[in-house]
Each structure stands twice: as C-alpha cells, then as structure tokens.
Amino acid sequence: MTLPRRSRTLALAVLALAAAAATAGAADVRAAAVPDVDLPACGAVLDDVAARFAHGAAKVEKAALTVVEFGQVRQQGAGVDDPSPIARRWCYAPVTLSDGSRSTAYWRIERATGFAAPGLAWIPDGLEVCVLGHDRWFVHDGACRAARLWW
C-alpha cells in the first residue's frame, strides 16, 4: 500500500523538522546538561567571597579594598566526574570595589578537596576567589583562569 503524494510529503516534512530540532538541541549540550551537584549555590557564598578578597587585598596588595556590591551572580557551570570525582561549581559576578573601581569576581566552589582525601566528609569545602586585575602574583593565572571555567 502506498501513501498518497501529499501524505508522503507531509511525513517527510515532519521527519525533517524532527531531525532539525534534535540537531539544534544537541548543539549546546554543556549548557543544557548542568548536573545537580551537592554544593552551595553561587549566591550563598557571597560573604565568603568578599571576605577572601578583602583578606587577599590586605595581605598581598597592602590595600584596604573590599567588595561593596555584587552585580548579577551567574553560574558558569557545575560538574562532578568531569574529569575528576570532585564536585565543582564555577561562578562569577561584576563587582564594585571600595575604591570605586569595577571588575569581575570569579569563584570556584569545590567539595572536600583536602590533601589526598577528595570527598571525605570531615574535610571542609574549598572556595577559590579571584578578582580580575587583583592577582598580582598570578596565583590564579593572572586572568583568573584557575578560578573560572575556561575550557
């Protein structure tokens, strides 16, 4: 039994649309497939981010700089087993500093990253903080690459 010409054309059009939709959805797999990791949300650690920056500015830059305002906080990504078994969340936000300058803060939240003991419950979670332009010793690779998701 053969389908009428109009039905075949309609069936082919539906298949083509379905294939195009599947291809378009697969184009941004990393952004769509952010796993749920058992870590604090990006906005939940803002006080810690500000405190870490103020401490670093005082000790390294010998400046009394603090973060006075965070802009919109965003998550760059989250993952576990990609490529290591340590759960991580990468975040960033524009910041205004106490001297009036503006920059971007990047921070990475990690689950239990103690020495030779990833994942042990009694080891505290890690937080790496970097503010662009304030990493004079390139601890975070100068452009904050060690604290942000760049690959």
Secondary structure as UniProt FT lines:
FT   HELIX           5..26
FT   TURN            27..28
FT   HELIX           29..32
FT   HELIX           42..45
FT   HELIX           46..59
FT   STRAND          67..70
FT   STRAND          74..79
FT   STRAND          88..97
FT   TURN            98..99
FT   STRAND          102..110
FT   TURN            115..116
FT   TURN            118..119
FT   TURN            121..122
FT   STRAND          126..131
FT   TURN            132..133
FT   TURN            136..137
FT   TURN            139..147
//
